[in-house]
Amino acid sequence: MKSIKAIAAGSIFIIVVILFLQLAYIFIAVAYHALAKDYPLLNDISVYFRYFIGIPVFMVVMFVGGYLTANIARKKVWLHCIAVSLLTTGGMMWSALENTNLTTTGFIVFLLALVATIAGGLYWQKEDRIVDLS
């Protein structure tokens, strides 16, 4: 039962935070495009926002989700974090890829999300061992 709670909590955390961040991105993108009308230079750099801001923020959310999952599960951290990562990134990609193919960037983001979630769980595990030794 604790495993299900850990996986559910980590998954729900990641999904809710990502949905809020997507909403914030829409507001920012609308304001940015309104500003870009007056400053054409901004049109050239808008493509890079997804790579320099979006992907790192996504990885931080996945890391925190892995940390939260490990904190609840406390055992078999790897398996719980992998399950959370596969559920959340798989679900997001499945809904986005209904009629298209998986790109190299999408595959790399999928792997980075998996690594970030596991890293969050392992960070909790390392931190927990330090507290236990004290």
GULO-96318 format. One record per residue: x, y, z of N, C-alpha, C, O in turn; residue in three letters; residue number from 0. Coordinates in steps of 0.1 Angstrom, whole numbers, plus 2048, in hexadecimal, padded with zeros to 3 digits. Atoms other than C-alpha are relative to their C-alpha. Example, Ala and Ser with C-alpha at 12.3 -4.5 7.8 and 13.67 -1.06 7.14 Angstrom:
<r n_u="809" n_v="7F4" n_w="800" ca_u="87B" ca_v="7D3" ca_w="84E" c_u="809" c_v="80C" c_w="800" o_u="813" o_v="80C" o_w="807" residu="ALA" num="0"/>
<r n_u="7F7" n_v="7F5" n_w="800" ca_u="889" ca_v="7F5" ca_w="847" c_u="7F8" c_v="80B" c_w="808" o_u="7FD" o_v="816" o_w="809" residu="SER" num="1"/>
This chain:
<r n_u="808" n_v="7F4" n_w="800" ca_u="800" ca_v="800" ca_w="800" c_u="809" c_v="80D" c_w="800" o_u="805" o_v="817" o_w="7FA" residu="MET" num="0"/>
<r n_u="7F7" n_v="7F5" n_w="7FF" ca_u="81D" ca_v="817" ca_w="808" c_u="806" c_v="803" c_w="7F2" o_u="808" o_v="80F" o_w="7EE" residu="LYS" num="1"/>
<r n_u="7FA" n_v="7FF" n_w="80D" ca_u="82B" ca_v="811" ca_w="7E5" c_u="7F6" c_v="808" c_w="7F7" o_u="7FA" o_v="811" o_w="7EF" residu="SER" num="2"/>
<r n_u="80A" n_v="7F9" n_w="808" ca_u="80A" ca_v="81C" ca_w="7D5" c_u="7FF" c_v="80F" c_w="803" o_u="7FE" o_v="817" o_w="7FB" residu="ILE" num="3"/>
<r n_u="800" n_v="7F2" n_w="7FB" ca_u="809" ca_v="83B" ca_w="7EA" c_u="80C" c_v="808" c_w="7FB" o_u="80A" o_v="814" o_w="7F7" residu="LYS" num="4"/>
<r n_u="7F3" n_v="7F9" n_w="805" ca_u="82D" ca_v="844" ca_w="7E1" c_u="7FF" c_v="803" c_w="7F1" o_u="802" o_v="80E" o_w="7ED" residu="ALA" num="5"/>
<r n_u="801" n_v="7FE" n_w="80E" ca_u="827" ca_v="83F" ca_w="7BC" c_u="7F5" c_v="80A" c_w="7FD" o_u="7F7" o_v="813" o_w="7F4" residu="ILE" num="6"/>
<r n_u="80B" n_v="7F6" n_w="802" ca_u="806" ca_v="852" ca_w="7BD" c_u="804" c_v="80E" c_w="804" o_u="801" o_v="817" o_w="7FC" residu="ALA" num="7"/>
<r n_u="7FC" n_v="7F3" n_w="7FB" ca_u="814" ca_v="86F" ca_w="7D1" c_u="80A" c_v="806" c_w="7F7" o_u="809" o_v="812" o_w="7F3" residu="ALA" num="8"/>
<r n_u="7F6" n_v="7FB" n_w="809" ca_u="833" ca_v="873" ca_w="7BB" c_u="7FA" c_v="804" c_w="7F2" o_u="7FD" o_v="80E" o_w="7ED" residu="GLY" num="9"/>
<r n_u="806" n_v="7FE" n_w="80D" ca_u="81E" ca_v="870" ca_w="79B" c_u="7F7" c_v="80C" c_w="800" o_u="7F7" o_v="815" o_w="7F7" residu="SER" num="10"/>
<r n_u="80A" n_v="7F5" n_w="7FF" ca_u="803" ca_v="888" ca_w="7A6" c_u="808" c_v="80D" c_w="802" o_u="804" o_v="818" o_w="7FC" residu="ILE" num="11"/>
<r n_u="7F8" n_v="7F4" n_w="7FE" ca_u="81D" ca_v="8A1" ca_w="7B2" c_u="806" c_v="805" c_w="7F3" o_u="804" o_v="811" o_w="7EF" residu="PHE" num="12"/>
<r n_u="7FA" n_v="7FC" n_w="80D" ca_u="82F" ca_v="8A1" ca_w="790" c_u="7F5" c_v="805" c_w="7F7" o_u="7F8" o_v="80F" o_w="7F0" residu="ILE" num="13"/>
<r n_u="80A" n_v="7FC" n_w="809" ca_u="80F" ca_v="8A3" ca_w="77C" c_u="7FA" c_v="80D" c_w="803" o_u="7F8" o_v="816" o_w="7FA" residu="ILE" num="14"/>
<r n_u="806" n_v="7F4" n_w="7FC" ca_u="800" ca_v="8BF" ca_w="790" c_u="80A" c_v="80C" c_w="7FE" o_u="806" o_v="816" o_w="7F9" residu="VAL" num="15"/>
<r n_u="7F6" n_v="7F5" n_w="802" ca_u="820" ca_v="8D4" ca_w="790" c_u="802" c_v="803" c_w="7F1" o_u="803" o_v="80E" o_w="7ED" residu="VAL" num="16"/>
<r n_u="7FE" n_v="7FE" n_w="80E" ca_u="826" ca_v="8CE" ca_w="76B" c_u="7F4" c_v="808" c_w="7FA" o_u="7F6" o_v="810" o_w="7F1" residu="ILE" num="17"/>
<r n_u="80C" n_v="7F9" n_w="806" ca_u="802" ca_v="8D9" ca_w="763" c_u="800" c_v="80F" c_w="804" o_u="7FD" o_v="817" o_w="7FC" residu="LEU" num="18"/>
<r n_u="7FF" n_v="7F2" n_w="7FC" ca_u="807" ca_v="8F9" ca_w="777" c_u="80B" c_v="807" c_w="7F9" o_u="809" o_v="813" o_w="7F4" residu="PHE" num="19"/>
<r n_u="7F5" n_v="7FA" n_w="807" ca_u="828" ca_v="900" ca_w="766" c_u="7FC" c_v="802" c_w="7F1" o_u="800" o_v="80B" o_w="7EB" residu="LEU" num="20"/>
<r n_u="805" n_v="7FE" n_w="80D" ca_u="817" ca_v="8FB" ca_w="744" c_u="7F7" c_v="80C" c_w="7FF" o_u="7F8" o_v="813" o_w="7F5" residu="GLN" num="21"/>
<r n_u="809" n_v="7F4" n_w="800" ca_u="7FD" ca_v="914" ca_w="74D" c_u="808" c_v="80D" c_w="801" o_u="805" o_v="817" o_w="7FA" residu="LEU" num="22"/>
<r n_u="7F7" n_v="7F5" n_w="7FF" ca_u="818" ca_v="92C" ca_w="758" c_u="807" c_v="803" c_w="7F3" o_u="809" o_v="80F" o_w="7EF" residu="ALA" num="23"/>
<r n_u="7F9" n_v="7FF" n_w="80D" ca_u="82A" ca_v="926" ca_w="737" c_u="7F7" c_v="807" c_w="7F6" o_u="7FC" o_v="80F" o_w="7EE" residu="TYR" num="24"/>
<r n_u="80A" n_v="7FA" n_w="80A" ca_u="80B" ca_v="92F" ca_w="723" c_u="7FF" c_v="80F" c_w="803" o_u="800" o_v="817" o_w="7F9" residu="ILE" num="25"/>
<r n_u="801" n_v="7F2" n_w="7FC" ca_u="808" ca_v="950" ca_w="736" c_u="80D" c_v="807" c_w="7FC" o_u="80D" o_v="812" o_w="7F6" residu="PHE" num="26"/>
<r n_u="7F3" n_v="7F9" n_w="803" ca_u="82D" ca_v="958" ca_w="731" c_u="802" c_v="800" c_w="7F1" o_u="807" o_v="80A" o_w="7EC" residu="ILE" num="27"/>
<r n_u="7FF" n_v="800" n_w="80F" ca_u="82C" ca_v="94E" ca_w="70C" c_u="7F8" c_v="80B" c_w="7FA" o_u="7FC" o_v="811" o_w="7F0" residu="ALA" num="28"/>
<r n_u="809" n_v="7F5" n_w="806" ca_u="80F" ca_v="965" ca_w="705" c_u="806" c_v="80E" c_w="802" o_u="807" o_v="816" o_w="7F9" residu="VAL" num="29"/>
<r n_u="7F9" n_v="7F3" n_w="7FD" ca_u="821" ca_v="982" ca_w="716" c_u="80C" c_v="802" c_w="7F8" o_u="80F" o_v="80D" o_w="7F3" residu="ALA" num="30"/>
<r n_u="7F4" n_v="800" n_w="807" ca_u="841" ca_v="979" ca_w="705" c_u="7FE" c_v="804" c_w="7F1" o_u="805" o_v="80C" o_w="7EB" residu="TYR" num="31"/>
<r n_u="804" n_v="7FD" n_w="80E" ca_u="831" ca_v="979" ca_w="6E2" c_u="7FB" c_v="80E" c_w="7FE" o_u="7FD" o_v="814" o_w="7F4" residu="HIS" num="32"/>
<r n_u="805" n_v="7F2" n_w="801" ca_u="820" ca_v="99A" ca_w="6E9" c_u="80C" c_v="80A" c_w="801" o_u="80D" o_v="814" o_w="7FA" residu="ALA" num="33"/>
<r n_u="7F4" n_v="7F8" n_w="7FF" ca_u="842" ca_v="9A8" ca_w="6F3" c_u="809" c_v="7FF" c_w="7F3" o_u="810" o_v="808" o_w="7EF" residu="LEU" num="34"/>
<r n_u="7F8" n_v="803" n_w="80B" ca_u="853" ca_v="998" ca_w="6D5" c_u="7FB" c_v="808" c_w="7F3" o_u="803" o_v="80A" o_w="7EA" residu="ALA" num="35"/>
<r n_u="805" n_v="7F7" n_w="80B" ca_u="83D" ca_v="9AD" ca_w="6BD" c_u="808" c_v="80D" c_w="7FF" o_u="80B" o_v="812" o_w="7F4" residu="LYS" num="36"/>
<r n_u="7F8" n_v="7F3" n_w="800" ca_u="850" ca_v="9CC" ca_w="6C8" c_u="80F" c_v="7FE" c_w="7FF" o_u="816" o_v="807" o_w="7FA" residu="ASP" num="37"/>
<r n_u="7F2" n_v="803" n_w="800" ca_u="872" ca_v="9BB" ca_w="6CA" c_u="803" c_v="7F3" c_w="7F8" o_u="802" o_v="7E8" o_w="7FE" residu="TYR" num="38"/>
<r n_u="7FE" n_v="80B" n_w="809" ca_u="879" ca_v="9A4" ca_w="6AC" c_u="80B" c_v="7F6" c_w="804" o_u="80B" o_v="7EB" o_w="801" residu="PRO" num="39"/>
<r n_u="7F5" n_v="809" n_w="7FB" ca_u="899" ca_v="997" ca_w="6BC" c_u="7FB" c_v="7F5" c_w="809" o_u="801" o_v="7EA" o_w="809" residu="LEU" num="40"/>
<r n_u="805" n_v="80A" n_w="7F6" ca_u="884" ca_v="984" ca_w="6D6" c_u="7FA" c_v="7F4" c_w="7F8" o_u="7FA" o_v="7E9" o_w="7FE" residu="LEU" num="41"/>
<r n_u="805" n_v="80B" n_w="808" ca_u="875" ca_v="96F" ca_w="6BA" c_u="80B" c_v="7F5" c_w="7FD" o_u="808" o_v="7E9" o_w="7FC" residu="ASN" num="42"/>
<r n_u="7F5" n_v="809" n_w="803" ca_u="897" ca_v="95F" ca_w="6B3" c_u="803" c_v="7F7" c_w="80C" o_u="808" o_v="7EC" o_w="80A" residu="ASP" num="43"/>
<r n_u="7FC" n_v="808" n_w="7F5" ca_u="89D" ca_v="953" ca_w="6D6" c_u="7F5" c_v="7F8" c_w="807" o_u="7F7" o_v="7F1" o_w="810" residu="ILE" num="44"/>
<r n_u="80B" n_v="807" n_w="7F9" ca_u="87A" ca_v="946" ca_w="6DF" c_u="801" c_v="7F1" c_w="7FF" o_u="7FB" o_v="7EA" o_w="807" residu="SER" num="45"/>
<r n_u="7FF" n_v="80E" n_w="802" ca_u="882" ca_v="924" ca_w="6D1" c_u="808" c_v="7F9" c_w="80B" o_u="806" o_v="7EE" o_w="80F" residu="VAL" num="46"/>
<r n_u="7F7" n_v="806" n_w="7F6" ca_u="89D" ca_v="91E" ca_w="6EC" c_u="7FA" c_v="800" c_w="80E" o_u="800" o_v="7F9" o_w="817" residu="TYR" num="47"/>
<r n_u="806" n_v="800" n_w="7F2" ca_u="886" ca_v="924" ca_w="70A" c_u="7FD" c_v="7F2" c_w="804" o_u="7FF" o_v="7EE" o_w="810" residu="PHE" num="48"/>
<r n_u="804" n_v="80E" n_w="7FD" ca_u="87A" ca_v="900" ca_w="708" c_u="80C" c_v="7F8" c_w="805" o_u="80B" o_v="7F0" o_w="80E" residu="ARG" num="49"/>
<r n_u="7F4" n_v="807" n_w="7FC" ca_u="89E" ca_v="8F4" ca_w="70B" c_u="807" c_v="805" c_w="80C" o_u="80C" o_v="7FD" o_w="815" residu="TYR" num="50"/>
<r n_u="7F8" n_v="7FA" n_w="7F5" ca_u="8AD" ca_v="90C" ca_w="724" c_u="7F8" c_v="803" c_w="80C" o_u="7FD" o_v="804" o_w="817" residu="PHE" num="51"/>
<r n_u="809" n_v="7FE" n_w="7F4" ca_u="88F" ca_v="911" ca_w="73B" c_u="7F7" c_v="7F4" c_w="802" o_u="7F6" o_v="7EF" o_w="80D" residu="ILE" num="52"/>
<r n_u="80A" n_v="80A" n_w="7FE" ca_u="875" ca_v="8F7" ca_w="735" c_u="805" c_v="7F2" c_w="804" o_u="800" o_v="7EC" o_w="80D" residu="GLY" num="53"/>
<r n_u="7FB" n_v="80D" n_w="7FC" ca_u="889" ca_v="8D7" ca_w="736" c_u="807" c_v="800" c_w="80D" o_u="804" o_v="7F6" o_w="815" residu="ILE" num="54"/>
<r n_u="7FA" n_v="800" n_w="7F2" ca_u="89E" ca_v="8E0" ca_w="755" c_u="7F5" c_v="801" c_w="80B" o_u="7F6" o_v="7FA" o_w="815" residu="PRO" num="55"/>
<r n_u="80B" n_v="7FF" n_w="7F7" ca_u="87E" ca_v="8EA" ca_w="767" c_u="7F9" c_v="7F3" c_w="801" o_u="7F5" o_v="7EE" o_w="80C" residu="VAL" num="56"/>
<r n_u="806" n_v="80D" n_w="800" ca_u="86E" ca_v="8C9" ca_w="75D" c_u="808" c_v="7F6" c_w="808" o_u="803" o_v="7EE" o_w="80F" residu="PHE" num="57"/>
<r n_u="7F8" n_v="80A" n_w="7F9" ca_u="88C" ca_v="8B6" ca_w="76A" c_u="800" c_v="803" c_w="80F" o_u="801" o_v="7F9" o_w="817" residu="MET" num="58"/>
<r n_u="800" n_v="7FD" n_w="7F1" ca_u="88B" ca_v="8C8" ca_w="78C" c_u="7F3" c_v="7FB" c_w="806" o_u="7F3" o_v="7F6" o_w="811" residu="VAL" num="59"/>
<r n_u="80D" n_v="805" n_w="7FB" ca_u="866" ca_v="8BF" ca_w="78F" c_u="801" c_v="7F1" c_w="801" o_u="7FC" o_v="7EB" o_w="80B" residu="VAL" num="60"/>
<r n_u="7FF" n_v="80E" n_w="7FF" ca_u="86E" ca_v="89B" ca_w="787" c_u="809" c_v="7FC" c_w="80C" o_u="806" o_v="7F2" o_w="813" residu="MET" num="61"/>
<r n_u="7F7" n_v="803" n_w="7F4" ca_u="88B" ca_v="89B" ca_w="7A1" c_u="7F8" c_v="801" c_w="80D" o_u="7F9" o_v="7F8" o_w="815" residu="PHE" num="62"/>
<r n_u="807" n_v="7FE" n_w="7F3" ca_u="874" ca_v="8A9" ca_w="7BC" c_u="7F5" c_v="7F5" c_w="801" o_u="7F2" o_v="7F0" o_w="80C" residu="VAL" num="63"/>
<r n_u="809" n_v="80B" n_w="800" ca_u="85A" ca_v="88F" ca_w="7B2" c_u="806" c_v="7F3" c_w="804" o_u="800" o_v="7EB" o_w="80C" residu="GLY" num="64"/>
<r n_u="7F8" n_v="80C" n_w="7FC" ca_u="874" ca_v="873" ca_w="7B6" c_u="803" c_v="801" c_w="80F" o_u="802" o_v="7F7" o_w="816" residu="GLY" num="65"/>
<r n_u="7FD" n_v="7FE" n_w="7F2" ca_u="87E" ca_v="882" ca_w="7D8" c_u="7F4" c_v="7FD" c_w="808" o_u="7F5" o_v="7F6" o_w="813" residu="TYR" num="66"/>
<r n_u="80C" n_v="802" n_w="7F8" ca_u="85A" ca_v="882" ca_w="7E4" c_u="7FC" c_v="7F2" c_w="800" o_u="7F8" o_v="7EC" o_w="80A" residu="LEU" num="67"/>
<r n_u="803" n_v="80E" n_w="801" ca_u="854" ca_v="85F" ca_w="7D7" c_u="809" c_v="7F8" c_w="80A" o_u="804" o_v="7EF" o_w="811" residu="THR" num="68"/>
<r n_u="7F7" n_v="807" n_w="7F7" ca_u="873" ca_v="852" ca_w="7EA" c_u="7FD" c_v="803" c_w="80E" o_u="7FE" o_v="7FA" o_w="817" residu="ALA" num="69"/>
<r n_u="803" n_v="7FD" n_w="7F3" ca_u="869" ca_v="864" ca_w="809" c_u="7F4" c_v="7F8" c_w="806" o_u="7F4" o_v="7F5" o_w="811" residu="ASN" num="70"/>
<r n_u="80C" n_v="808" n_w="7FC" ca_u="848" ca_v="852" ca_w="80A" c_u="803" c_v="7F1" c_w="800" o_u="7FF" o_v="7EA" o_w="809" residu="ILE" num="71"/>
<r n_u="7FE" n_v="80F" n_w="801" ca_u="854" ca_v="830" ca_w="7FE" c_u="80A" c_v="7FB" c_w="80A" o_u="808" o_v="7F0" o_w="810" residu="ALA" num="72"/>
<r n_u="7F5" n_v="803" n_w="7F7" ca_u="874" ca_v="82E" ca_w="812" c_u="808" c_v="7F3" c_w="7FD" o_u="813" o_v="7F1" o_w="802" residu="ARG" num="73"/>
<r n_u="7FA" n_v="80C" n_w="804" ca_u="87C" ca_v="80C" ca_w="803" c_u="7FF" c_v="7FE" c_w="7F1" o_u="7F5" o_v="803" o_w="7EB" residu="LYS" num="74"/>
<r n_u="800" n_v="802" n_w="80E" ca_u="884" ca_v="801" ca_w="7DF" c_u="7FE" c_v="80D" c_w="7F8" o_u="7F5" o_v="80F" o_w="7F0" residu="LYS" num="75"/>
<r n_u="801" n_v="7F2" n_w="805" ca_u="889" ca_v="826" ca_w="7D6" c_u="801" c_v="7FF" c_w="7F0" o_u="7F9" o_v="806" o_w="7EA" residu="VAL" num="76"/>
<r n_u="7FF" n_v="801" n_w="80F" ca_u="895" ca_v="81D" ca_w="7B2" c_u="7F4" c_v="7FC" c_w="7F9" o_u="7EF" o_v="803" o_w="7F0" residu="TRP" num="77"/>
<r n_u="80C" n_v="805" n_w="807" ca_u="876" ca_v="80A" ca_w="7A9" c_u="7F5" c_v="80A" c_w="801" o_u="7EE" o_v="80C" o_w="7F7" residu="LEU" num="78"/>
<r n_u="80B" n_v="7F6" n_w="7FE" ca_u="85E" ca_v="824" ca_w="7B7" c_u="803" c_v="80C" c_w="7F7" o_u="7F9" o_v="811" o_w="7F0" residu="HIS" num="79"/>
<r n_u="7FD" n_v="7F5" n_w="808" ca_u="870" ca_v="840" ca_w="7A5" c_u="7FF" c_v="7FD" c_w="7F1" o_u="7FA" o_v="805" o_w="7EA" residu="CYS" num="80"/>
<r n_u="802" n_v="804" n_w="80E" ca_u="871" ca_v="82D" ca_w="784" c_u="7F1" c_v="800" c_w="7FD" o_u="7ED" o_v="804" o_w="7F2" residu="ILE" num="81"/>
<r n_u="80F" n_v="801" n_w="803" ca_u="84C" ca_v="826" ca_w="787" c_u="7FA" c_v="80E" c_w="7FF" o_u="7F2" o_v="810" o_w="7F6" residu="ALA" num="82"/>
<r n_u="806" n_v="7F2" n_w="801" ca_u="844" ca_v="84B" ca_w="78E" c_u="805" c_v="806" c_w="7F3" o_u="7FC" o_v="80D" o_w="7EC" residu="VAL" num="83"/>
<r n_u="7FB" n_v="7FA" n_w="80C" ca_u="85A" ca_v="856" ca_w="771" c_u="7F9" c_v="7FA" c_w="7F4" o_u="7F5" o_v="802" o_w="7EB" residu="SER" num="84"/>
<r n_u="807" n_v="806" n_w="80B" ca_u="84B" ca_v="83D" ca_w="759" c_u="7F2" c_v="804" c_w="7FF" o_u="7ED" o_v="807" o_w="7F4" residu="LEU" num="85"/>
<r n_u="80E" n_v="7FC" n_w="800" ca_u="828" ca_v="846" ca_w="763" c_u="7FE" c_v="80E" c_w="7FB" o_u="7F6" o_v="811" o_w="7F3" residu="LEU" num="86"/>
<r n_u="802" n_v="7F2" n_w="804" ca_u="82C" ca_v="86B" ca_w="760" c_u="805" c_v="804" c_w="7F3" o_u="7FE" o_v="80A" o_w="7EB" residu="THR" num="87"/>
<r n_u="7FB" n_v="7FD" n_w="80D" ca_u="843" ca_v="86F" ca_w="742" c_u="7F9" c_v="7F8" c_w="7F5" o_u="7F7" o_v="7FD" o_w="7EA" residu="THR" num="88"/>
<r n_u="807" n_v="808" n_w="80A" ca_u="833" ca_v="852" ca_w="730" c_u="7F2" c_v="806" c_w="7FD" o_u="7EE" o_v="806" o_w="7F2" residu="GLY" num="89"/>
<r n_u="80E" n_v="7FA" n_w="802" ca_u="810" ca_v="861" ca_w="736" c_u="801" c_v="80D" c_w="7F8" o_u="7F8" o_v="810" o_w="7F0" residu="GLY" num="90"/>
<r n_u="7FF" n_v="7F3" n_w="808" ca_u="81B" ca_v="884" ca_w="72A" c_u="804" c_v="7FD" c_w="7F2" o_u="7FE" o_v="804" o_w="7E9" residu="MET" num="91"/>
<r n_u="7FC" n_v="802" n_w="80E" ca_u="82C" ca_v="876" ca_w="70B" c_u="7F5" c_v="7F9" c_w="7F8" o_u="7F4" o_v="7FC" o_w="7ED" residu="MET" num="92"/>
<r n_u="80B" n_v="808" n_w="807" ca_u="810" ca_v="85E" ca_w="703" c_u="7F5" c_v="80A" c_w="7FB" o_u="7F0" o_v="809" o_w="7F0" residu="TRP" num="93"/>
<r n_u="80A" n_v="7F6" n_w="803" ca_u="7F7" ca_v="87B" ca_w="703" c_u="805" c_v="809" c_w="7F5" o_u="7FD" o_v="80E" o_w="7ED" residu="SER" num="94"/>
<r n_u="7FA" n_v="7F7" n_w="80A" ca_u="80E" ca_v="891" ca_w="6EE" c_u="803" c_v="7FA" c_w="7F3" o_u="805" o_v="801" o_w="7E9" residu="ALA" num="95"/>
<r n_u="7FB" n_v="806" n_w="80C" ca_u="818" ca_v="877" ca_w="6D5" c_u="7F5" c_v="7F7" c_w="7F9" o_u="7F8" o_v="7ED" o_w="7F2" residu="LEU" num="96"/>
<r n_u="80B" n_v="809" n_w="806" ca_u="7F6" ca_v="869" ca_w="6C8" c_u="802" c_v="7FE" c_w="7F2" o_u="801" o_v="7F3" o_w="7ED" residu="GLU" num="97"/>
<r n_u="7FF" n_v="801" n_w="80E" ca_u="7FD" ca_v="870" ca_w="6A4" c_u="80E" c_v="803" c_w="7FA" o_u="810" o_v="804" o_w="7EE" residu="ASN" num="98"/>
<r n_u="7F3" n_v="7FC" n_w="805" ca_u="822" ca_v="878" ca_w="6A2" c_u="80A" c_v="7F6" c_w="806" o_u="807" o_v="7ED" o_w="80E" residu="THR" num="99"/>
<r n_u="7F5" n_v="809" n_w="7FB" ca_u="843" ca_v="866" ca_w="6A8" c_u="808" c_v="806" c_w="80B" o_u="808" o_v="813" o_w="80D" residu="ASN" num="100"/>
<r n_u="7F7" n_v="7FB" n_w="7F5" ca_u="85B" ca_v="869" ca_w="6C5" c_u="80C" c_v="805" c_w="7FA" o_u="813" o_v="7FE" o_w="7F2" residu="LEU" num="101"/>
<r n_u="7F4" n_v="7FA" n_w="805" ca_u="877" ca_v="880" ca_w="6BD" c_u="80C" c_v="7FD" c_w="809" o_u="80A" o_v="7F8" o_w="814" residu="THR" num="102"/>
<r n_u="7F4" n_v="802" n_w="7F8" ca_u="89B" ca_v="87E" ca_w="6C9" c_u="7FF" c_v="809" c_w="80D" o_u="803" o_v="804" o_w="818" residu="THR" num="103"/>
<r n_u="801" n_v="7F7" n_w="7F4" ca_u="895" ca_v="89C" ca_w="6E0" c_u="7F6" c_v="7FA" c_w="80A" o_u="7F8" o_v="7FA" o_w="816" residu="THR" num="104"/>
<r n_u="809" n_v="806" n_w="7F6" ca_u="876" ca_v="88B" ca_w="6EF" c_u="805" c_v="7F4" c_w="807" o_u="802" o_v="7F2" o_w="813" residu="GLY" num="105"/>
<r n_u="7FA" n_v="80C" n_w="7FA" ca_u="889" ca_v="86B" ca_w="6F5" c_u="80A" c_v="804" c_w="80A" o_u="80B" o_v="7FE" o_w="815" residu="PHE" num="106"/>
<r n_u="7F6" n_v="7FC" n_w="7F6" ca_u="8A5" ca_v="87E" ca_w="706" c_u="7F9" c_v="806" c_w="80C" o_u="7FE" o_v="804" o_w="818" residu="ILE" num="107"/>
<r n_u="808" n_v="7FB" n_w="7F4" ca_u="88C" ca_v="891" ca_w="71C" c_u="7FA" c_v="7F5" c_w="808" o_u="7FA" o_v="7F6" o_w="814" residu="VAL" num="108"/>
<r n_u="805" n_v="80C" n_w="7F9" ca_u="87C" ca_v="870" ca_w="725" c_u="80B" c_v="7FA" c_w="809" o_u="809" o_v="7F7" o_w="814" residu="PHE" num="109"/>
<r n_u="7F5" n_v="806" n_w="7F8" ca_u="89E" ca_v="862" ca_w="730" c_u="804" c_v="809" c_w="80B" o_u="807" o_v="805" o_w="816" residu="LEU" num="110"/>
<r n_u="7FC" n_v="7F6" n_w="7F6" ca_u="8A7" ca_v="882" ca_w="742" c_u="7F6" c_v="800" c_w="80C" o_u="7FA" o_v="801" o_w="817" residu="LEU" num="111"/>
<r n_u="80A" n_v="800" n_w="7F6" ca_u="886" ca_v="881" ca_w="755" c_u="801" c_v="7F3" c_w="809" o_u="800" o_v="7F4" o_w="815" residu="ALA" num="112"/>
<r n_u="7FE" n_v="80C" n_w="7F8" ca_u="88C" ca_v="85D" ca_w="75F" c_u="80C" c_v="801" c_w="809" o_u="80C" o_v="7FD" o_w="815" residu="LEU" num="113"/>
<r n_u="7F4" n_v="7FE" n_w="7F8" ca_u="8AF" ca_v="865" ca_w="76B" c_u="7FE" c_v="80A" c_w="80C" o_u="802" o_v="808" o_w="817" residu="VAL" num="114"/>
<r n_u="802" n_v="7F6" n_w="7F5" ca_u="8A3" ca_v="884" ca_w="77E" c_u="7F7" c_v="7FB" c_w="80B" o_u="7FA" o_v="7FE" o_w="817" residu="ALA" num="115"/>
<r n_u="808" n_v="806" n_w="7F6" ca_u="888" ca_v="871" ca_w="790" c_u="807" c_v="7F6" c_w="809" o_u="806" o_v="7F6" o_w="815" residu="THR" num="116"/>
<r n_u="7F8" n_v="809" n_w="7F8" ca_u="8A0" ca_v="856" ca_w="79A" c_u="80A" c_v="807" c_w="809" o_u="80D" o_v="804" o_w="814" residu="ILE" num="117"/>
<r n_u="7F7" n_v="7F8" n_w="7F8" ca_u="8B9" ca_v="870" ca_w="7A5" c_u="7FA" c_v="806" c_w="80C" o_u="800" o_v="807" o_w="816" residu="ALA" num="118"/>
<r n_u="807" n_v="7FB" n_w="7F5" ca_u="89F" ca_v="880" ca_w="7BB" c_u="7FE" c_v="7F6" c_w="80B" o_u="800" o_v="7F8" o_w="817" residu="GLY" num="119"/>
<r n_u="801" n_v="80B" n_w="7F6" ca_u="899" ca_v="85E" ca_w="7CC" c_u="80D" c_v="7FD" c_w="806" o_u="80D" o_v="7FA" o_w="812" residu="GLY" num="120"/>
<r n_u="7F2" n_v="803" n_w="7FA" ca_u="8BE" ca_v="857" ca_w="7D0" c_u="805" c_v="80B" c_w="809" o_u="80C" o_v="808" o_w="813" residu="LEU" num="121"/>
<r n_u="7FD" n_v="7F5" n_w="7F8" ca_u="8C3" ca_v="87A" ca_w="7DE" c_u="7FA" c_v="7FE" c_w="80E" o_u="800" o_v="800" o_w="818" residu="TYR" num="122"/>
<r n_u="807" n_v="802" n_w="7F4" ca_u="8A9" ca_v="873" ca_w="7F8" c_u="806" c_v="7F4" c_w="808" o_u="808" o_v="7F5" o_w="814" residu="TRP" num="123"/>
<r n_u="7FA" n_v="80C" n_w="7FA" ca_u="8B9" ca_v="851" ca_w="7FF" c_u="80D" c_v="804" c_w="807" o_u="810" o_v="800" o_w="812" residu="GLN" num="124"/>
<r n_u="7F3" n_v="7FC" n_w="7FB" ca_u="8DB" ca_v="861" ca_w="804" c_u="7FE" c_v="809" c_w="80C" o_u="805" o_v="807" o_w="816" residu="LYS" num="125"/>
<r n_u="803" n_v="7F7" n_w="7F5" ca_u="8CC" ca_v="87C" ca_w="81A" c_u="7FB" c_v="7F9" c_w="80C" o_u="7FE" o_v="7FC" o_w="818" residu="GLU" num="126"/>
<r n_u="806" n_v="809" n_w="7F5" ca_u="8B9" ca_v="862" ca_w="82F" c_u="80B" c_v="7F9" c_w="807" o_u="80B" o_v="7F7" o_w="813" residu="ASP" num="127"/>
<r n_u="7F5" n_v="808" n_w="7F9" ca_u="8D9" ca_v="84E" ca_w="835" c_u="809" c_v="809" c_w="808" o_u="80D" o_v="805" o_w="813" residu="ARG" num="128"/>
<r n_u="7F8" n_v="7F7" n_w="7F8" ca_u="8EB" ca_v="86D" ca_w="841" c_u="7F9" c_v="803" c_w="80D" o_u="7FF" o_v="804" o_w="817" residu="ILE" num="129"/>
<r n_u="808" n_v="7FD" n_w="7F4" ca_u="8CF" ca_v="875" ca_w="859" c_u="800" c_v="7F4" c_w="80A" o_u="801" o_v="7F5" o_w="816" residu="VAL" num="130"/>
<r n_u="800" n_v="80B" n_w="7F8" ca_u="8CF" ca_v="851" ca_w="865" c_u="80D" c_v="7FE" c_w="808" o_u="80E" o_v="7F9" o_w="813" residu="ASP" num="131"/>
<r n_u="7F3" n_v="801" n_w="7FA" ca_u="8F4" ca_v="852" ca_w="86C" c_u="803" c_v="80A" c_w="80B" o_u="80B" o_v="808" o_w="814" residu="LEU" num="132"/>
<r n_u="7FE" n_v="7F5" n_w="7F6" ca_u="8F1" ca_v="872" ca_w="881" c_u="7FB" c_v="7FC" c_w="80D" o_u="7FC" o_v="804" o_w="817" residu="SER" num="133"/>
